[in-house]
């Protein structure tokens, strides 16, 4: 019998990573952030000045990605992402990477490489994995699938709070720019031909607009424990 997997999907800014990491900690399971793998691939493209608009550039990225080593490690309770023995946890959250990652994730070959790596990484241990196609493509056999949603306005506020110092997250024009960026990211994720952003038919929808992080985590943990009790 394969180890149980909890798949947490949803658009950007709904709290996937924080919720997934909290659930994994509460259950003492492994945690895998699939988005970090695509961000590492985007960082790889930027560092080598790969032109993602050209076919030759996409071929070059695939080749570099196949020869790269992307790793995730829990250090002091925080997830770190490494690219070829270099800690890129901060670098993959840069604005440039954020702008490029959707174009990287549109490539079917890139997705295939990342998905194979994710499946190898999870292995035989219980795991919580977050992303945009975890429950539909990567681990369709996941015993619990969660699809997080939140209003565009709240998602923009969260992103602004994370990125903007000194109270700038309250600036109306700034929030509008974040909303625009998230809406464009949603469009690209939902319209891509390969593994578009969509909820699995058997996913449990959880609206996080008015929920704090602790409540989000507690609800998913409760659902997981209920299902495990039913299966035992």
Sine and cosine of phi, psi and omega as CSV:
sin_phi,cos_phi,sin_psi,cos_psi,sin_omega,cos_omega
0.00,0.00,0.76,-0.65,-0.01,-1.00
-0.95,0.31,0.46,-0.89,0.03,-1.00
-0.92,0.39,0.56,-0.83,-0.01,-1.00
-0.93,0.36,0.55,-0.84,0.03,-1.00
-0.77,-0.64,0.69,-0.72,0.15,-0.99
-0.96,-0.27,0.85,-0.53,0.02,-1.00
-0.98,-0.22,0.82,-0.57,0.02,-1.00
-0.87,-0.50,0.94,-0.35,-0.04,-1.00
-0.89,-0.45,0.16,-0.99,0.04,-1.00
0.53,-0.85,0.22,-0.97,0.01,-1.00
-0.95,0.33,0.16,-0.99,-0.03,-1.00
-0.89,0.46,0.62,-0.78,0.10,-1.00
1.00,0.07,0.12,0.99,0.00,-1.00
-1.00,-0.01,-0.12,0.99,0.04,-1.00
0.99,-0.13,0.37,0.93,-0.07,-1.00
-0.85,0.52,-0.81,0.58,-0.11,-0.99
-0.90,0.44,-0.73,0.68,-0.02,-1.00
-0.90,0.43,-0.66,0.75,0.01,-1.00
-0.91,0.41,-0.74,0.68,-0.02,-1.00
-0.87,0.49,-0.68,0.74,0.00,-1.00
-0.91,0.41,-0.63,0.78,0.04,-1.00
-0.92,0.40,-0.65,0.76,0.03,-1.00
-0.90,0.43,-0.70,0.71,0.02,-1.00
-0.87,0.50,-0.65,0.76,0.02,-1.00
-0.91,0.41,-0.69,0.73,-0.02,-1.00
-0.90,0.43,-0.60,0.80,-0.02,-1.00
-1.00,-0.02,-0.15,0.99,-0.09,-1.00
0.87,0.50,0.70,0.71,0.08,-1.00
-0.95,-0.30,0.19,-0.98,0.11,-0.99
-0.95,0.30,0.44,-0.90,0.04,-1.00
-0.80,-0.60,0.73,-0.68,0.03,-1.00
-0.77,-0.64,0.82,-0.58,0.03,-1.00
-0.99,-0.17,0.99,-0.17,-0.06,-1.00
-0.92,0.39,-0.54,0.84,0.00,-1.00
-0.87,0.50,-0.54,0.84,0.00,-1.00
-0.90,0.44,-0.50,0.86,0.02,-1.00
-0.93,0.38,-0.67,0.74,0.04,-1.00
-0.93,0.37,-0.59,0.81,0.05,-1.00
-0.91,0.40,-0.62,0.79,0.06,-1.00
-0.90,0.43,-0.62,0.79,0.06,-1.00
-0.90,0.43,-0.65,0.76,0.05,-1.00
-0.90,0.43,-0.65,0.76,0.05,-1.00
-0.89,0.46,-0.63,0.77,0.04,-1.00
-0.87,0.49,-0.69,0.73,0.02,-1.00
-0.89,0.45,-0.68,0.73,-0.02,-1.00
-0.92,0.39,-0.66,0.75,-0.03,-1.00
-0.91,0.42,-0.50,0.87,-0.01,-1.00
-0.98,-0.22,0.20,0.98,0.05,-1.00
0.79,0.62,0.71,0.70,0.03,-1.00
-0.98,0.22,0.77,-0.64,0.02,-1.00
-1.00,0.07,0.97,-0.22,-0.08,-1.00
-0.96,0.29,-0.17,0.99,0.03,-1.00
-1.00,0.08,-0.17,0.99,-0.03,-1.00
-0.95,-0.31,0.58,-0.81,0.02,-1.00
-0.86,0.50,-0.66,0.75,0.00,-1.00
-0.89,0.45,-0.57,0.82,0.02,-1.00
-0.92,0.38,-0.65,0.76,0.01,-1.00
-0.92,0.38,-0.60,0.80,0.07,-1.00
-0.90,0.44,-0.68,0.74,0.02,-1.00
-0.88,0.47,-0.66,0.75,0.00,-1.00
-0.89,0.45,-0.68,0.73,0.02,-1.00
-0.86,0.50,-0.69,0.73,-0.01,-1.00
-0.90,0.43,-0.68,0.73,0.01,-1.00
-0.91,0.41,-0.61,0.79,-0.01,-1.00
-0.92,0.39,-0.63,0.77,0.01,-1.00
-0.90,0.43,-0.46,0.89,-0.01,-1.00
-0.99,-0.14,-0.03,1.00,0.00,-1.00
-1.00,0.00,0.33,-0.94,0.08,-1.00
-0.88,-0.47,0.93,-0.36,0.06,-1.00
-0.96,-0.29,0.78,-0.62,-0.07,-1.00
-0.70,-0.71,0.43,-0.90,0.09,-1.00
-0.80,-0.60,0.68,-0.74,-0.03,-1.00
-0.65,-0.76,0.65,-0.76,0.11,-0.99
-1.00,0.05,0.86,-0.51,0.00,-1.00
-0.77,-0.63,0.90,-0.43,-0.01,-1.00
0.87,0.50,0.55,0.84,0.01,-1.00
0.99,0.15,0.07,1.00,0.01,-1.00
-0.87,-0.50,0.60,-0.80,-0.01,-1.00
-0.99,0.11,0.80,-0.60,0.07,-1.00
-0.93,-0.36,0.59,-0.81,0.06,-1.00
-0.92,-0.39,0.74,-0.68,-0.04,-1.00
-0.86,-0.50,0.65,-0.76,0.07,-1.00
-0.82,-0.57,0.92,-0.39,-0.01,-1.00
0.77,0.64,0.80,0.60,0.08,-1.00
0.92,0.38,0.29,0.96,0.08,-1.00
-0.88,-0.48,0.75,-0.66,0.04,-1.00
-0.95,0.32,0.91,-0.41,-0.03,-1.00
-0.90,-0.44,0.37,0.93,-0.06,-1.00
-0.82,0.57,-0.69,0.72,0.03,-1.00
-0.98,0.20,-0.64,0.77,-0.08,-1.00
-0.88,0.47,-0.57,0.82,-0.05,-1.00
-0.97,0.25,-0.12,0.99,0.04,-1.00
-0.99,-0.17,0.16,0.99,-0.01,-1.00
-0.93,0.37,0.34,-0.94,0.01,-1.00
-0.89,0.46,-0.62,0.79,-0.01,-1.00
-0.89,0.45,-0.68,0.74,0.03,-1.00
-0.91,0.41,-0.66,0.75,0.01,-1.00
-0.86,0.51,-0.63,0.78,0.02,-1.00
-0.93,0.36,-0.53,0.85,-0.11,-0.99
-1.00,0.00,-0.37,0.93,-0.22,-0.98
-0.90,0.43,-0.57,0.82,0.01,-1.00
-0.90,0.44,-0.64,0.77,0.02,-1.00
-0.91,0.42,-0.61,0.79,0.05,-1.00
-0.90,0.43,-0.70,0.71,-0.08,-1.00
-0.95,0.32,-0.23,0.97,0.03,-1.00
-0.96,0.26,-0.32,0.95,-0.09,-1.00
-0.98,0.21,0.89,-0.46,-0.02,-1.00
-0.85,0.53,-0.61,0.79,-0.02,-1.00
-0.93,0.37,-0.63,0.78,0.06,-1.00
-0.89,0.45,-0.70,0.72,0.00,-1.00
-0.88,0.48,-0.63,0.78,0.02,-1.00
-0.89,0.45,-0.68,0.73,0.01,-1.00
-0.89,0.46,-0.73,0.69,-0.02,-1.00
-0.91,0.42,-0.68,0.73,-0.03,-1.00
-0.89,0.46,-0.65,0.76,0.04,-1.00
-0.89,0.46,-0.65,0.76,0.01,-1.00
-0.91,0.42,-0.66,0.75,0.01,-1.00
-0.89,0.46,-0.69,0.73,-0.02,-1.00
-0.91,0.41,-0.63,0.77,0.05,-1.00
-0.91,0.41,-0.61,0.79,-0.08,-1.00
-0.93,0.37,-0.63,0.78,-0.03,-1.00
-0.93,0.36,-0.69,0.73,0.09,-1.00
0.85,0.52,-0.74,-0.67,-0.12,-0.99
-0.96,-0.27,0.12,0.99,-0.02,-1.00
-0.99,-0.17,0.56,-0.83,0.09,-1.00
-0.83,0.56,0.64,-0.77,-0.08,-1.00
-0.53,-0.85,0.46,-0.89,0.17,-0.99
-0.93,-0.37,0.83,-0.56,-0.06,-1.00
-0.81,-0.59,0.75,-0.66,0.02,-1.00
-0.89,-0.45,0.42,-0.91,0.01,-1.00
0.14,-0.99,-0.58,-0.82,-0.01,-1.00
-0.83,-0.55,-0.23,0.97,0.03,-1.00
-0.64,-0.77,0.44,0.90,-0.08,-1.00
-0.92,0.40,-0.71,0.70,-0.04,-1.00
-0.99,0.17,-0.30,0.95,-0.04,-1.00
-0.99,-0.16,-0.54,0.84,-0.12,-0.99
-0.83,-0.55,-0.78,0.62,-0.16,-0.99
-0.96,0.28,-0.77,0.64,0.00,-1.00
-0.75,-0.66,0.93,0.36,0.00,-1.00
-0.90,0.43,-0.27,0.96,0.02,-1.00
-1.00,0.05,0.04,1.00,-0.03,-1.00
-0.78,0.62,0.69,-0.73,-0.10,-0.99
-0.98,0.21,-0.32,0.95,0.09,-1.00
-0.63,-0.78,0.82,-0.58,0.02,-1.00
-0.88,-0.48,0.81,-0.59,0.00,-1.00
-0.90,-0.44,0.73,-0.69,0.07,-1.00
-0.88,-0.48,0.94,-0.33,-0.03,-1.00
-1.00,0.07,0.65,-0.76,0.10,-1.00
-0.72,-0.70,0.33,-0.94,0.09,-1.00
-0.28,-0.96,0.38,-0.93,0.01,-1.00
-0.90,0.44,0.47,-0.88,0.02,-1.00
-0.87,0.49,-0.62,0.79,-0.02,-1.00
-0.90,0.44,-0.69,0.72,-0.01,-1.00
-0.94,0.35,-0.62,0.79,0.04,-1.00
-0.89,0.45,-0.64,0.77,0.03,-1.00
-0.90,0.43,-0.65,0.76,0.03,-1.00
-0.88,0.47,-0.66,0.75,0.00,-1.00
-0.90,0.44,-0.71,0.71,0.01,-1.00
-0.90,0.44,-0.63,0.78,0.01,-1.00
-0.92,0.40,-0.65,0.76,0.02,-1.00
-0.89,0.46,-0.61,0.79,0.00,-1.00
-0.93,0.37,-0.60,0.80,-0.20,-0.98
-0.97,-0.24,-0.37,0.93,-0.15,-0.99
-0.94,-0.34,0.84,-0.55,0.01,-1.00
-0.99,0.11,0.29,-0.96,0.20,-0.98
0.91,0.40,0.51,0.86,0.08,-1.00
0.98,0.18,0.13,0.99,0.00,-1.00
-0.92,0.39,-0.25,0.97,-0.01,-1.00
-0.91,0.41,-0.19,0.98,0.01,-1.00
-1.00,-0.01,-0.12,0.99,-0.02,-1.00
-0.94,0.34,0.82,-0.57,-0.08,-1.00
-0.88,0.48,-0.69,0.73,-0.01,-1.00
-0.91,0.42,-0.62,0.78,0.02,-1.00
-0.91,0.42,-0.70,0.71,0.02,-1.00
-0.88,0.48,-0.62,0.78,0.02,-1.00
-0.89,0.46,-0.61,0.79,0.02,-1.00
-0.93,0.38,-0.60,0.80,0.05,-1.00
-0.92,0.39,-0.65,0.76,0.04,-1.00
-0.88,0.48,-0.68,0.73,0.01,-1.00
-0.89,0.46,-0.69,0.73,0.00,-1.00
-0.90,0.43,-0.67,0.75,0.01,-1.00
-0.92,0.39,-0.64,0.77,0.01,-1.00
-0.89,0.46,-0.64,0.77,0.04,-1.00
-0.92,0.38,-0.65,0.76,0.04,-1.00
-0.89,0.46,-0.68,0.74,0.04,-1.00
-0.86,0.51,-0.72,0.69,-0.04,-1.00
-0.87,0.50,-0.73,0.68,-0.02,-1.00
-0.90,0.45,-0.66,0.75,-0.02,-1.00
-0.92,0.39,-0.61,0.79,-0.06,-1.00
-0.98,0.18,-0.47,0.88,-0.09,-1.00
-0.99,-0.13,-0.10,0.99,-0.02,-1.00
-0.91,0.42,0.55,-0.84,-0.07,-1.00
-0.94,0.34,-0.56,0.83,-0.06,-1.00
-0.99,-0.15,0.88,-0.48,0.08,-1.00
0.76,0.65,0.88,0.48,0.01,-1.00
-0.91,0.41,0.37,-0.93,0.05,-1.00
-0.92,0.39,0.91,-0.42,0.01,-1.00
-0.36,-0.93,0.54,-0.84,0.03,-1.00
-0.97,0.25,0.66,-0.75,0.11,-0.99
-0.90,0.44,0.55,-0.84,-0.03,-1.00
-0.83,0.55,-0.51,0.86,-0.04,-1.00
-0.98,-0.21,0.30,0.96,0.01,-1.00
-0.98,0.19,0.54,-0.84,0.10,-0.99
-1.00,-0.02,0.85,-0.53,0.00,-1.00
-0.99,0.10,0.72,-0.69,0.01,-1.00
-0.74,-0.67,0.92,-0.39,0.01,-1.00
-1.00,0.09,0.89,-0.45,-0.07,-1.00
-0.99,-0.15,0.13,0.99,-0.09,-1.00
-0.79,0.61,-0.71,0.70,-0.07,-1.00
-0.93,-0.36,0.37,0.93,-0.01,-1.00
-0.95,-0.32,0.62,-0.79,0.16,-0.99
-1.00,0.10,0.22,-0.98,-0.11,-0.99
-0.87,0.48,-0.66,0.75,-0.04,-1.00
-0.87,0.49,-0.63,0.78,0.01,-1.00
-0.93,0.36,-0.66,0.75,0.04,-1.00
-0.85,0.53,-0.75,0.66,-0.02,-1.00
-0.88,0.47,-0.72,0.69,-0.05,-1.00
-0.87,0.49,-0.63,0.77,-0.02,-1.00
-0.92,0.40,-0.67,0.74,0.00,-1.00
-0.93,0.37,-0.66,0.76,0.03,-1.00
-0.87,0.48,-0.67,0.74,0.01,-1.00
-0.89,0.45,-0.69,0.73,0.03,-1.00
-0.88,0.47,-0.66,0.75,-0.01,-1.00
-0.90,0.44,-0.71,0.71,-0.02,-1.00
-0.93,0.38,-0.59,0.81,0.05,-1.00
-0.88,0.47,-0.68,0.74,-0.02,-1.00
-0.94,0.35,-0.62,0.79,0.03,-1.00
-0.91,0.41,-0.61,0.79,0.03,-1.00
-0.92,0.39,-0.62,0.79,0.01,-1.00
-0.92,0.39,-0.54,0.84,-0.04,-1.00
-0.99,0.15,-0.31,0.95,-0.06,-1.00
-0.99,0.12,0.00,0.00,0.00,0.00
